[in-house]
Amino acid sequence: MNATWETTATGVLALPSGRLIRGRGLRKPLPAGPTPDFALYLLGKEPPAVAWESRWLRWPDFRLPADRAEAVDALRELWERAGTERVEVACGGGVGRTGTALACLAVLDGVPREEAVAYVRQHYDRRAVETPWQRRYVTRFAQPAPTHADRPGDRGPGPAPGPGPGR
C-alpha cells in the first residue's frame, strides 16, 4: 500500500517528518472515509477483530503498557509503516493512552521528549496524555539502556574492575 491519510481527516496528527497517524477512540464510531491499513490498539483486553491488519498492545486504561519493550517495538513499527501506509493508534477514549502513544511517536520522529506532550496537545487533542505517569513515560521513552562505557569507572564490556567474589 502506498497511501496515507488526508491531513484534514478526523483525528490525524501530522508529525514533523510529514508522517500522518490517525488517533481515535474505539468507543466512538469509525470515522468516515478510508479505513487504516494497519492499526495499533492499546487496551487492557484483546480488541474485537477488524477487517485490516492490527496489533494489540496490552495497556490498561489510565496506566502504562504492560510490557515496555513490546510497546517500543509496536510504536516503532507503527512509525515506520506511517511513511507509506494509513495507520492508526486507538484506545477506548482516544485521549490518554492514544495521546501518550502519539507523543512517543513524536519522539521517534525527532520531537524532543520534553516537548512531545505539548506537541500532541497542540496538534491532536488538548487533553491528550492524561496522567502524570503517562507524561513521565513520554519523557523517558526509548532512552537507550546505559552501556558499560557509560557507567562511571567502567572500562567496557565484562566484569567491573575491582575486587569481586572470591578475590
C-alpha positions in Angstrom: 0.0 0.0 0.0 1.2 3.5 -0.7 -1.5 5.8 0.6 -1.6 7.8 3.8 -4.3 9.9 5.4 -5.5 13.3 4.3 -4.1 16.0 6.7 -7.7 17.3 7.3 -9.2 13.8 8.2 -10.6 13.4 11.7 -8.0 12.7 14.4 -5.0 12.8 12.1 -1.8 14.0 13.6 0.9 15.3 11.3 4.4 14.6 12.6 7.3 17.0 11.7 8.6 14.4 9.1 5.3 14.5 7.3 4.1 11.1 8.5 0.4 11.1 9.2 -1.1 9.0 12.0 -4.8 8.8 13.0 -5.6 8.7 16.7 -9.1 7.7 17.8 -11.3 6.3 20.5 -12.8 2.9 19.9 -15.9 3.7 21.9 -16.7 6.3 19.1 -18.0 5.3 15.6 -15.4 4.7 12.9 -14.7 8.0 11.2 -16.0 8.4 7.6 -13.5 7.8 4.8 -10.9 5.2 4.2 -10.0 2.5 6.8 -6.5 2.0 8.1 -4.0 -0.4 6.5 -2.6 -1.1 9.9 -3.7 -0.3 13.5 -2.2 -0.5 17.0 -4.8 -1.0 19.7 -4.0 0.0 23.3 -6.4 -1.9 25.5 -6.4 -3.9 28.7 -8.0 -6.8 26.9 -7.8 -8.1 23.4 -9.9 -6.0 20.9 -12.5 -7.4 18.6 -11.4 -8.5 15.1 -11.2 -5.8 12.4 -11.0 -6.0 8.6 -7.5 -4.6 8.4 -4.1 -5.7 9.8 -3.8 -4.8 13.5 -1.7 -5.4 16.6 -2.8 -5.4 20.2 -0.7 -3.9 23.0 -1.9 -4.7 26.5 -2.3 -1.2 28.0 -4.9 -0.8 30.8 -6.9 2.4 31.0 -5.1 5.3 32.9 -1.9 3.2 33.2 1.2 2.3 31.2 1.9 -0.5 28.8 2.2 -3.9 30.5 5.3 -4.7 28.5 7.5 -1.7 27.9 9.9 -3.4 25.4 6.9 -4.6 23.4 5.5 -1.0 23.5 8.7 0.4 22.0 8.7 -2.3 19.3 5.0 -1.7 18.4 5.4 2.1 18.3 8.5 1.8 16.1 6.6 -0.5 13.8 3.7 2.0 13.6 6.0 4.9 13.0 7.8 3.1 10.2 4.6 2.0 8.5 3.2 5.5 8.7 5.7 6.5 6.0 3.7 4.6 3.3 0.5 3.4 4.8 -2.6 4.6 6.6 -2.0 3.8 10.2 -4.0 4.5 13.3 -3.5 4.1 17.1 -6.5 3.8 19.3 -7.6 3.2 22.9 -11.1 3.3 24.4 -11.5 7.1 24.5 -8.7 8.2 22.2 -7.1 10.6 24.7 -4.9 9.2 27.4 -3.3 6.1 26.0 -3.6 7.2 22.4 -2.2 10.6 23.3 0.7 9.0 25.1 1.4 6.8 22.1 1.2 9.7 19.8 3.7 11.7 22.0 6.1 8.7 21.9 5.7 8.6 18.1 6.6 12.3 18.0 9.7 11.5 20.0 10.6 8.8 17.4 10.0 11.5 14.8 12.5 13.9 16.4 10.4 16.0 18.7 12.4 16.5 22.0 11.0 14.3 24.8 10.3 17.3 26.9 8.2 18.9 24.1 6.3 15.9 22.8 3.3 16.1 25.1 2.8 19.8 24.2 3.2 19.0 20.5 0.4 16.3 20.7 -1.8 18.6 22.8 -1.4 21.4 20.2 -1.9 19.3 17.1 -4.2 16.4 18.2 -6.2 16.9 21.4 -5.6 19.5 24.2 -6.4 16.8 26.8 -4.0 14.2 25.4 -1.8 12.3 27.8 -4.0 12.3 30.9 -1.9 11.2 33.9 1.4 12.2 35.5 2.9 8.8 34.9 1.9 8.9 31.2 3.7 12.2 30.9 6.8 10.8 32.7 6.7 7.7 30.4 6.9 10.0 27.3 9.9 11.9 28.8 11.7 8.6 29.3 10.5 6.9 26.1 13.0 4.8 24.2 16.1 6.1 26.1 18.8 3.6 25.5 19.9 1.5 28.4 23.3 2.6 29.7 26.3 0.6 28.3 29.3 -0.4 30.3 31.2 2.5 28.8 28.5 4.9 30.1 28.9 3.9 33.7 31.5 5.9 35.7 34.6 3.9 36.5 33.8 1.2 34.0 36.2 0.2 31.3 33.9 -1.5 28.9 32.3 -4.9 28.5 33.0 -7.6 31.1 33.0 -7.6 34.8 33.5 -4.2 36.6 37.1 -3.7 37.8 37.9 -4.2 41.4 37.5 -6.9 44.0 34.7 -9.3 43.4 33.5 -12.6 44.8 36.4 -14.9 45.6 39.1 -12.2 45.1 
